[in-house]
Amino acid sequence: MPPEFPSAREPVTFAGGVLDPYRHVCAFVDAPWVDPVFDPFIADGVERGDRLLYLVDPATSAAPVNRLRRLGFDAGALLEDHRAEVRTWTETYLRGGSFDQAAMLDVLDEVLVAQRSPRIRMLCDMGWAAGRADLDALIEFEARANFIHAQHDHLVICSYEATKFDGAFVVDILRTHPMVLIGGMLQENPFFIPPSEFLDERDARAVS
C-alpha cells in the first residue's frame, strides 16, 4: 500500500537545499538520470507517494526505469500504478516535429496545474535543445514557465549539460530559473530575474 500523499506545501530537499518556495530548478549535470545527485530525490519521492514524471530522449527512455530498479524499487509496479511515467521528447517538447513554446506551455498547464495530487516530481532532460537554432524560443519558454510554476506545488528540474551550449545561452537559462544546481549543490540562483522583468528586458532588447 503506497504511503499517504504529503501536504501540498510540505518542503522537499534536493542536493542539500530546500525546494520551497521555489520549485523550478536548472541543473547542470554531466548526464541526466545517471548523476547520483538525483537518487535521493527520486527515492524520497517514491517513499512519500509522489509521482515521478520523466521527459527524456526517445533513445534513452528505459534509463529512468532502470535507475528505479537499481535503487531497489519495483519499477513495473510504479509504472502500472501511474506513480512513475516516462514521456519522450517527441511527445512533449518536439511534438509535431519542432519546438512550439505555446504548445509546451499548454502541456505544462495540463500536467501540472490541472493535476493537484499527488505531488509530481518532474525531471526534464533538456538535451533535445543542444545544437538547435531556435534557442531564443526555449529561453522565452523557460521564463514563461515560471508563471505556470507559481500556480502549483509540484517540483520541476530541467537538466542541462552545460558543455553542449554556449556561454550566452547558459547565462540566459540561469536567469530564468530561481534555483540552480551547480557542482552537485543546490542554491538559490542569484542571477534569476522575475519572468515579467526578464521578458520586458528581452522585448526592449529586440526593438533597440
TAVENZI-V797698 format. One line per field, one symbol per residue. ss: DSSP state (2 for helix, 1 for strand, 0 for the rest). phi: phi as a letter, one per 30 degrees, with the letter a starting at -180 (. if undefined). psi: psi as a letter, one per 20 degrees, with the letter a starting at -180 (. if undefined). A space follows every 10 residues. Layout:
# TAVENZI-V797698
ss=???
phi=???
psi=???
This chain:
# TAVENZI-V797698
ss=0000000000 0011001100 0001111100 0000022222 2222222200 1111110222 0022222222 0000222222 0001111122 2000000000 2222222222 2220000001 1111122220 0000222222 2222222220 0000111111 0222002222 2222000011 1100111100 0000222222 22222220
phi=.dddddeecd dbcahibcca dcbcccccbd aeiddddded ddddddddid ccbccbdedb dddddddedd djcddddddd dicbbccced cbecdijbdb dddddddddd dcddcdbddc ccccdcdedd iddcdedddd eddddddddd cbcdcbcccc cedcbdddde dddedcbdbb cbiibdbddd cdbeeddddd ddddddcd
psi=pqrqqrqhjp qqqpljrpmp ipkopooorh pqhhpihhgh ggghgghijr ppoporphik highghgggh ijqnhghggh jkipqpqrhi iehkpiirpo hghhhhgggg gghinhqrqp opooojhhip jqilhhhggh ghghhhhghi jrjrppoopq ohiiqrhhgg ghhhijphqq opkjppqpoi ippqhggghg ggghhhi.
